[in-house]
Amino acid sequence: MLNVGDKAPDFLGIDEQGNEQRVSNYSGRKLVVYFYPKDSTPGCTAEACSLRDGMDELVAAGYAVVGISADSVASHLRFKEKQQLNFPLVADVGKSTITAFGAYGEKKMAGRVYMGIIRTTFVIDADGVVERVITKVDTKNAARQILDTK
């Protein structure tokens, strides 16, 4: 997993509109890149809606937001429209960006061990360097967690 002080990989992927998303597109401002397991699941919906609802405060604090999961562009488009999200969602079906950030690995649930996306939020500074890594994401208060944890 990327650590504080690491340079973030530049390429993030293609968003729900077919636009290329790169860390360098956000040069000069802070970027929140959050990885989540699956569109339209309860925890992922709560996290996305928290970020949507906190967007004015996040922007005022200098942040832009990009969400990434392994779901398809079509799935992201449906999720974004249904939840009225106000930030891009990157489709990383091949998990190359998810893996590059270290947000893919072994997970455990109900005694079962499996590989999957590890819910993680990276705060990247204006120079493309990881400033903070949030691994214990409070899905219902994700925006506040970013704003309060400085």
Secondary structure, DSSP 8 states (H G I E B T S, - for coil): ---TT-B--SEEEEETTS-EEEGGGGTTSEEEEEE-S-TTSHHHHHHHHHHHHTHHHHHHTTEEEEEEESS-HHHHHHHHHHHT--S-EEE-TT-HHHHHHT-EEEEEETTEEEEEE--EEEEE-TTSBEEEEE-S--GGGHHHHHHH--
